[in-house]
Amino acid sequence: MKTLALILGLFISGIIANAQDTKSVTLTVTIENVQSNEGQILAELHTQDTFMRGPGIQQFMSNAKTGSISFVFEDVKPGTYAISSMHDINENQQMDYDYLGMPSEKYGMSNNERSMGPPRFQDAQFEVAEENLEINIRFLR
């Protein structure tokens, strides 16, 4: 019985030690081409499960500033992610569309993909390992 308790205790200690070894990193994001001081800049860090389906796992919001704006997502665990961002001119916290269904506000994704149609996670995805990471995004429209 003592041997079983010792083995179980070592097993649980190993699990706890491995869980603590998972390092979280800082993800610094720079949006390079904000073209006005109007409205807000919104960005979200997504997993494949949240991308284009709802709120990301972390959010950023700031007043817009012409030029570039940088911000940080903290405590990001290793994995596969994507970032969506937009310049919310009218501050309604959602993307607005014109009469053809095209976005009327500037937006951007990680990897700066310029595909036709809705953004896809596969085009915007990037890997977070154990080192801090910097991502640059350029707005489209």
N, C-alpha and C positions, 0 to 999 in steps of 0.2 A: 504494500500500500504506500509506503514511504517512497519507493522508487517511482511509482506512478505519479505521485504528487510532485516529485522533483522534476520528472520529465515534463509534466504539464506546466509547471512553473517556468522552466527554461523555454518552452514553446511560446508561452504568452510573452515572456520577456523579449524573445526574438521578434515577435510581431510588433511590439511597442517600439523597439529599437529601429526596425525598418520603417515604421510609420513616421518616426521623427527624422529619418534621413531624407525624406522627400522635401527637397528644397523649393521654396517659392521664390519667384523672381519679380523684378520690377520691369514693366513694359512701358517705355517712353514713346509717346505718339506725337508726331508733328504734322499738322495740316499746313501745307506750304502756301496756299493761294487763296486766302480769305480776301474777298474783294470789296467788303464794306464793313462798317461798324454797326450796321443795323442788325437787330435780332440776336439770336443765340447760336452757338455752336453746340451740337449734340453729338455724342458718340457712344457706342456700346461695344463691349467685348462679348463675343458670342462663341458658343460651342455649336457643333453641327445641329444639336437638338433645338437650340433657340434661334438660329439664324433665320431671319425673315418670318418668324413665327410669334414673336413677342419680345418682351424685354430681354436684354442680354444678362450675363452673369455679373457684369459691372457696367456702370453708366458714368458719363461725364457730361456736364453742362456748364457753359460759361458764356458771358456776354461776348459777342463777336468783336473782333479787332482786325482791321485791315492789315494784311501781311501774313505772318505765320503765327500759329498758336500751338503751344506744346502743353501736354498734360501727361499724367502718369496713371497707369493701372497698377496697383500694389498687390502683392501676395498672389501672383498668378502661378498656379501649379503647372508642372510640365504637362504638355498635351497639345492638341490641335485646336486652333482658334481662328476666328476671323473678326475684323473690326468693320462696323458700318458707321458712317458719320454723315452729317448734313448741316447745312447753314439754314436754320429755321428763321427766315426773315420776319415772318409775322408772329413768331413766338406762340404758335398753337400746339407745339410739341408733336407735330406729325408732318409727314411729307405731303405737299400740295401738288396737284396735277393740273395740267392745262386741259382744254376741251378734247384733245386727241389722246389723253391718258398718259402723256409724257410728264415726268417730274418738272415742276416749275421752280423748284429750289435746287441749289447746288448740293451735290452729295458726293461721297467717295467711299471706297472700300480698301481694305488692305490689299496689297499687290497691285493697286491702281488698274485693275481690269476694266477694259472699255468695251465689254460685250454688248450686243443688242439684246434687249429683253431684260427681265428681272435678274438681279445679281444672283449668282449661285455660290454656295459655300465652297465648292471645289475650286472656284476661280480666286476666291479671297483668302483661302486658308493659309496658315503658316504654323510652324512648329515652335513651341516653347520647350527648351531643354532646361539646363541648370544654370545658364548664364543670363544676365540682364540683356534685354533686347530693345532695339530702337526701330520704329516703323515710321515711314514717311507716307503721307496720303496727299493726293492732289484732287481737289474737287472737280467734278464733271458737270456738264449740263449742256 
